[in-house]
């Protein structure tokens, strides 16, 4: 019997509206409707607090994981603007929590608020609110206390506003991811700790307080790196380094294409060489670039080019010895890169890789120049690096040799 098909006509087309734009398609915003997407939604609220701290407002962020899977993020920044917006002729709470593509991070290249923003920029707060079973916000600013309550994407009770004597400004947001939206909302402790540690690494001096509710009460753990990536590399090396820890930073302006706007990029890298520990990590605007992209390509190009050049100039290669590969360097390299830019091209919405051409070019040139000077000014360390890289090259060659 032939299958009966419904008619596909003009009335078959419909548009998702309001909270359904996220609740029915969370993967479009968060990359997944599973646990990974739920984790990403948590990071969106956290990232807004980090942006505030990076702008110089607040030195501490408190993150609480409750046993019922609800989450709370409290910062001590300026407080989210939620009152009436004359320019938009709407309340800001509607724009922030109920309107996709609304926020204060769209003119970063013009030198306005949040020059180097971390989150989805106009999507995160609203999308997280829409995807929650409930979402509460308590905000202190301008001498007032503001309160909002949402359930499954719908505001309940409007904006509550009262005078407050509290001098400390800031925002506290607590919500519970909705199992009707995500297939899993049990974000593990390990995820929180990993994210907070990484954010402490790339935000020097910012204190993250993680509170985890257990059957025995609250367990608290703090994350802070006063010197950022330098302290992190020292921690990873644990006195096993062959060379001293180097920290280099630079700031440049450029563009990805001639017809594109010029933007600013800040580059920083900390590294040392070790014959016991190796690791490379890349961050951009505080996001951990699990798949690297432009910064990783720049590190590979610059380190291979300059170390190979040093070996050739010093006649370090044995006769018939093959040129080094990046793997030979990576096997003894401890490096953390943290870059920021006022315009960023991410590979996808989960921000695990960036593709900016100018960032790649600027970072490659910067690292080549710095490495050249470093080898000249530190001849003993240059020799140690060369010797270890050649050893790695020889070992790799032997492993490929047939038995």
C-alpha positions as CSV (number, residue, x, y, z in Angstrom):
1,X,0.0,0.0,0.0
2,X,1.4,3.4,-1.0
3,X,2.4,5.7,1.8
4,X,0.1,8.7,2.0
5,X,2.1,12.0,2.1
6,X,0.8,15.2,3.6
7,X,0.6,18.0,1.1
8,X,3.6,20.3,1.1
9,X,2.4,23.7,0.3
10,X,2.5,27.4,1.3
11,X,1.0,26.7,4.7
12,X,3.7,24.1,5.5
13,X,6.3,26.8,6.2
14,X,6.4,28.1,9.8
15,X,8.8,30.2,11.9
16,X,10.0,29.4,15.4
17,X,9.2,32.3,17.8
18,X,10.3,33.4,21.2
19,X,11.9,30.8,23.4
20,X,11.1,28.0,20.9
21,X,14.0,29.4,18.7
22,X,16.3,27.9,21.3
23,X,14.3,25.3,23.1
24,X,13.5,23.4,20.0
25,X,16.9,23.8,18.3
26,X,19.5,24.2,21.1
27,X,22.2,22.7,18.9
28,X,22.1,25.7,16.6
29,X,23.2,28.0,19.5
30,X,25.2,25.7,21.8
31,X,26.5,23.2,19.3
32,X,24.7,20.2,20.8
33,X,21.5,19.3,22.6
34,X,23.5,17.0,24.9
35,X,25.7,17.5,27.9
36,X,28.2,19.4,25.8
37,X,25.6,22.0,24.8
38,X,24.5,22.3,28.4
39,X,28.1,22.9,29.5
40,X,28.4,25.5,26.8
41,X,25.3,27.3,28.1
42,X,26.8,27.5,31.6
43,X,30.0,29.0,30.1
44,X,28.0,31.7,28.4
45,X,26.9,33.2,31.7
46,X,30.3,32.8,33.2
47,X,31.9,34.5,30.2
48,X,29.9,37.7,30.7
49,X,31.2,37.9,34.3
50,X,34.7,37.4,33.0
51,X,34.3,40.1,30.5
52,X,33.3,42.5,33.3
53,X,36.3,41.6,35.3
54,X,38.6,42.0,32.3
55,X,37.3,45.5,31.9
56,X,38.4,46.2,35.4
57,X,35.1,45.7,37.3
58,X,35.3,43.0,40.0
59,X,38.2,40.8,41.1
60,X,36.2,37.7,42.1
61,X,33.6,35.4,40.5
62,X,31.7,32.8,42.6
63,X,30.3,29.8,40.7
64,X,28.1,27.3,42.6
65,X,27.0,23.8,41.4
66,X,23.9,22.7,43.3
67,X,22.9,19.1,43.8
68,X,19.7,19.6,41.9
69,X,21.8,20.5,38.8
70,X,21.0,24.2,39.1
71,X,23.9,26.7,38.6
72,X,24.7,30.1,40.1
73,X,27.2,32.7,38.9
74,X,27.8,35.8,41.0
75,X,30.1,38.6,40.0
76,X,31.0,42.0,41.5
77,X,31.1,44.0,38.3
78,X,28.9,47.0,37.3
79,X,25.7,45.0,37.3
80,X,23.7,44.1,34.2
81,X,21.7,47.1,32.9
82,X,18.1,46.0,33.0
83,X,16.2,49.3,33.3
84,X,14.4,51.3,30.6
85,X,16.5,51.9,27.4
86,X,15.4,55.2,25.8
87,X,17.3,54.5,22.6
88,X,15.6,51.1,22.0
89,X,12.3,52.2,23.7
90,X,12.3,48.9,25.6
91,X,13.5,47.6,28.9
92,X,17.1,46.3,28.8
93,X,16.1,43.1,30.6
94,X,13.9,42.2,27.6
95,X,16.9,42.8,25.3
96,X,19.4,41.0,27.4
97,X,17.3,38.0,28.5
98,X,14.6,37.7,25.8
99,X,16.1,39.0,22.5
100,X,18.6,37.1,20.5
101,X,21.3,39.3,19.0
102,X,21.0,42.1,21.5
103,X,23.8,43.2,23.8
104,X,26.6,45.6,24.5
105,X,29.4,43.9,22.6
106,X,28.8,44.8,19.0
107,X,31.1,47.9,18.8
108,X,34.3,46.4,20.3
109,X,36.5,47.5,17.4
110,X,35.3,51.1,18.0
111,X,36.7,51.1,21.5
112,X,33.4,50.8,23.3
113,X,32.7,48.4,26.2
114,X,34.3,44.9,26.1
115,X,37.2,45.3,23.6
116,X,38.0,41.6,23.9
117,X,34.7,39.8,24.7
118,X,34.5,36.1,25.4
119,X,30.9,34.8,24.9
120,X,28.5,34.5,22.0
121,X,27.9,38.3,22.0
122,X,24.2,38.9,22.1
123,X,23.1,35.3,22.2
124,X,24.4,33.8,25.4
125,X,22.3,35.3,28.2
126,X,19.1,35.0,26.2
127,X,19.8,31.5,24.9
128,X,20.7,30.2,28.4
129,X,17.6,31.8,29.9
130,X,15.4,30.3,27.1
131,X,16.9,26.8,27.6
132,X,16.3,26.8,31.4
133,X,13.6,25.3,33.6
134,X,13.9,28.5,35.6
135,X,16.2,31.4,35.6
136,X,16.6,34.1,38.3
137,X,18.6,37.3,38.2
138,X,19.5,39.6,41.1
139,X,21.3,42.8,40.1
140,X,22.7,45.6,42.1
141,X,23.5,48.9,40.4
142,X,22.7,52.6,40.4
143,X,21.6,52.4,44.1
144,X,18.9,49.8,43.3
145,X,18.3,46.1,43.6
146,X,16.7,44.5,40.5
147,X,15.1,41.1,40.4
148,X,13.8,38.9,37.5
149,X,12.3,35.5,37.4
150,X,11.8,33.3,34.3
151,X,10.2,29.9,33.8
152,X,10.8,27.9,30.6
153,X,11.7,31.1,28.7
154,X,8.8,33.2,30.0
155,X,9.1,36.1,32.4
156,X,7.0,35.8,35.5
157,X,6.1,39.0,37.4
158,X,8.1,41.5,35.4
159,X,11.0,43.6,36.7
160,X,11.1,44.2,40.4
161,X,13.0,47.2,41.5
162,X,13.7,48.6,45.0
163,X,16.2,51.0,46.5
164,X,19.3,49.4,48.1
165,X,22.0,50.6,50.5
166,X,24.4,48.0,49.3
167,X,27.5,49.7,48.0
168,X,28.9,46.6,46.1
169,X,27.5,46.4,42.6
170,X,27.2,43.1,40.7
171,X,25.0,40.4,39.3
172,X,23.9,37.0,40.6
173,X,22.2,34.6,38.2
174,X,20.9,31.2,39.2
175,X,19.2,28.8,36.8
176,X,18.5,25.2,36.1
177,X,19.1,23.8,32.6
178,X,15.9,22.2,31.3
179,X,15.8,18.4,30.5
180,X,13.2,19.3,28.0
181,X,15.9,21.1,26.0
182,X,19.1,19.1,26.8
183,X,19.3,15.3,27.0
184,X,21.7,15.6,30.0
185,X,22.1,18.4,32.5
186,X,24.4,16.7,35.1
187,X,27.5,18.8,34.4
188,X,30.3,17.0,36.3
189,X,32.6,18.7,38.8
190,X,35.6,18.0,36.6
191,X,34.2,20.2,33.9
192,X,33.7,23.2,36.2
193,X,37.2,22.8,37.7
194,X,38.8,22.5,34.2
195,X,37.0,25.6,32.9
196,X,37.7,27.7,36.0
197,X,41.4,26.7,36.0
198,X,41.8,27.6,32.4
199,X,40.1,30.9,32.9
200,X,42.3,31.7,35.9
201,X,45.3,31.0,33.7
202,X,44.4,33.5,31.1
203,X,42.9,36.2,33.4
204,X,45.8,37.0,35.7
205,X,44.8,38.0,39.3
206,X,41.1,37.1,38.8
207,X,39.9,34.9,41.6
208,X,37.4,32.1,40.8
209,X,35.6,30.5,43.8
210,X,34.0,27.2,43.0
211,X,31.3,26.0,45.4
212,X,30.1,22.4,45.0
213,X,27.0,21.3,47.0
214,X,27.3,17.8,48.3
215,X,25.3,15.7,50.8
216,X,27.7,16.9,53.4
217,X,27.4,20.6,52.6
218,X,29.4,23.0,50.4
219,X,32.9,22.2,49.2
220,X,34.9,25.2,48.1
221,X,37.9,25.4,45.8
222,X,39.7,28.5,44.5
223,X,41.6,29.2,41.3
224,X,43.9,32.1,40.8
225,X,47.2,32.7,38.8
226,X,48.7,36.0,39.7
227,X,51.0,36.0,36.7
228,X,48.7,34.1,34.4
229,X,50.3,31.9,31.8
230,X,53.8,32.3,33.3
231,X,52.7,30.8,36.6
232,X,50.9,28.1,34.7
233,X,53.9,27.1,32.6
234,X,56.0,27.0,35.8
235,X,53.5,24.8,37.4
236,X,53.5,22.4,34.5
237,X,57.3,22.3,34.2
238,X,57.6,21.6,37.9
239,X,61.4,22.4,37.8
240,X,61.9,19.9,34.9
241,X,62.7,22.6,32.4
242,X,65.8,22.6,30.3
243,X,65.5,26.4,29.7
244,X,64.2,29.4,31.6
245,X,60.5,30.4,31.1
246,X,60.1,33.0,28.5
247,X,57.2,35.5,28.4
248,X,56.7,37.6,25.3
249,X,53.9,40.0,24.4
250,X,53.1,42.3,21.6
251,X,50.2,44.4,20.2
252,X,49.5,45.0,16.6
253,X,46.8,46.4,14.2
254,X,45.9,44.9,10.9
255,X,43.2,43.4,8.7
256,X,42.3,40.0,7.3
257,X,41.6,41.4,3.9
258,X,42.2,44.8,2.3
259,X,38.5,45.6,2.1
260,X,37.9,44.6,5.7
261,X,38.1,46.8,8.8
262,X,41.4,47.1,10.7
263,X,41.4,45.6,14.2
264,X,43.6,45.3,17.2
265,X,45.3,42.1,18.4
266,X,47.2,41.4,21.6
267,X,49.6,38.5,21.6
268,X,51.2,36.8,24.6
269,X,53.1,33.5,24.9
270,X,54.9,31.8,27.7
271,X,57.1,28.7,27.1
272,X,60.1,26.7,28.1
273,X,61.7,23.5,26.8
274,X,61.8,20.2,28.9
275,X,62.9,16.6,28.3
276,X,60.2,15.4,30.7
277,X,57.0,17.3,30.1
278,X,55.5,18.6,26.9
279,X,52.2,20.4,26.3
280,X,50.8,23.2,24.1
281,X,47.6,25.1,24.8
282,X,46.0,28.0,22.9
283,X,43.5,30.6,24.1
284,X,41.8,33.5,22.3
285,X,39.7,36.1,24.1
286,X,39.9,33.6,27.0
287,X,38.3,30.7,25.0
288,X,40.3,27.5,25.0
289,X,41.0,26.7,21.4
290,X,40.9,22.9,21.5
291,X,41.5,22.8,17.8
292,X,43.9,25.7,17.7
293,X,43.6,27.4,14.3
294,X,45.6,30.6,13.6
295,X,47.7,30.7,16.8
296,X,48.7,27.0,16.5
297,X,49.6,27.4,12.9
298,X,51.8,30.4,13.8
299,X,53.6,28.6,16.5
300,X,54.3,25.6,14.3
301,X,55.6,27.8,11.4
302,X,57.7,30.1,13.6
303,X,59.4,27.5,15.8
304,X,60.2,25.1,12.9
305,X,61.5,27.9,10.8
306,X,63.7,29.5,13.4
307,X,65.1,26.3,15.0
308,X,65.8,24.8,11.6
309,X,67.6,28.0,10.6
310,X,69.7,28.0,13.8
311,X,70.7,24.3,13.2
312,X,71.7,25.1,9.6
313,X,73.6,28.2,10.5
314,X,75.5,26.4,13.2
315,X,76.1,23.3,11.1
316,X,74.3,21.3,13.7
317,X,72.8,18.8,11.3
318,X,74.9,15.6,10.7
319,X,75.6,14.6,7.1
320,X,72.5,13.1,5.6
321,X,70.3,13.9,8.6
322,X,66.8,14.9,7.8
323,X,65.4,18.3,8.7
324,X,63.5,18.6,11.9
325,X,59.7,18.5,12.0
326,X,57.3,20.3,14.3
327,X,56.7,17.0,16.2
328,X,60.4,17.0,17.2
329,X,59.9,20.4,18.8
330,X,56.5,19.7,20.3
331,X,57.9,16.6,22.1
332,X,60.0,18.9,24.3
333,X,57.9,22.1,24.3
334,X,55.8,23.5,27.1
335,X,53.9,26.5,25.6
336,X,50.8,28.5,26.4
337,X,49.5,31.2,24.0
338,X,46.9,33.7,25.0
339,X,45.7,36.2,22.3
340,X,43.0,38.8,22.2
341,X,41.4,40.6,19.3
342,X,38.6,43.1,18.7
343,X,37.4,41.1,15.7
344,X,37.5,37.4,15.6
345,X,36.6,34.7,13.1
346,X,35.7,31.5,14.9
347,X,35.4,28.3,13.0
348,X,32.0,27.6,14.7
349,X,29.8,28.8,17.6
350,X,31.6,26.7,20.2
351,X,34.8,28.8,19.6
352,X,37.3,25.9,19.6
353,X,39.3,27.3,16.7
354,X,39.9,30.7,15.0
355,X,40.7,31.4,11.4
356,X,41.9,35.1,11.3
357,X,44.5,35.5,8.6
358,X,46.0,38.6,10.2
359,X,46.4,36.9,13.6
360,X,48.3,34.1,12.0
361,X,50.6,36.5,10.1
362,X,51.2,38.8,13.0
363,X,51.9,36.0,15.5
364,X,54.2,34.2,13.1
365,X,56.2,37.3,12.4
366,X,56.3,38.2,16.1
367,X,57.5,34.8,17.2
368,X,60.1,34.6,14.5
369,X,61.6,37.9,15.6
370,X,61.5,37.0,19.3
371,X,63.1,33.6,18.7
372,X,65.9,35.0,16.7
373,X,66.8,37.5,19.5
374,X,66.3,34.8,22.1
375,X,68.8,32.4,20.5
376,X,71.4,35.2,20.1
377,X,71.0,36.5,23.7
378,X,70.8,33.0,25.3
379,X,73.4,30.9,23.5
380,X,73.6,28.2,26.2
381,X,69.8,27.7,26.1
382,X,69.8,27.7,22.3
383,X,72.3,24.8,22.3
384,X,70.2,22.8,24.8
385,X,67.1,23.3,22.6
386,X,69.0,22.3,19.5
387,X,70.4,19.2,21.1
388,X,67.1,18.0,22.5
389,X,65.2,18.7,19.2
390,X,67.9,16.7,17.3
391,X,67.6,13.8,19.8
392,X,63.8,13.8,19.2
393,X,64.4,13.8,15.5
394,X,66.7,10.9,15.7
395,X,64.4,8.9,17.9
396,X,61.5,9.5,15.5
397,X,63.6,8.4,12.6
398,X,64.6,5.2,14.4
399,X,61.0,4.4,15.2
400,X,60.0,4.6,11.6
401,X,62.9,2.3,10.6
402,X,61.6,-1.2,9.6
403,X,62.6,-4.1,11.9
